[in-house]
Amino acid sequence: MPRGRLLGLDHGSKVIGLAVCDANWTAARPLRLLERKSRAADFAEINKIVAEQEAVAIVVGLPELPDGIVATSQASTVRRWASRLAAAVPVPVYFWDERFSTSEVQQLAAETGSRTHDRIDDRAAAVILQSFIDAHPPGSTPPKIIS
């Protein structure tokens, strides 16, 4: 998998959290929140962000159950949405386990004294993306691309 900036997404029904990492996959950082409008408008905005950030791929958080089984209705929704996204963007799209991202963000916020009542979806996207890049050092095999 070629190195380059990645765009991380935390899919939500009202907001999509966005994060990016540097081209060397060293560190992910929150980018922004995308208020959901319509699928077409959301995908157009994501395409714009991919171009602006010069992203080479997108990583979408997939909510799995603790035993690793992907069987929740939210997971089904994310799978359908990401499959449609993959058809609408010019870069590969990957799934990555997001099951602990929100709790990790809440724990970090508590440790640093940050407010947790604000939207945390962009921070959750950064946690998902950081987990992905940590699991894929140079030369490793990437997960299957969403088709």
Secondary structure by P-SEA (a helix, b strand, c coil): ccccbbbbbbccccbbbbbbbcccccccccccccccccaaaaaaaaaaaaaaacccbbbbbbbbccccccccaaaaaaaaaaaaaaacccbbbbbbbccaaaaaaaaaaaaacccccccaaaaaaaaaaaaaaaacccccccccccc
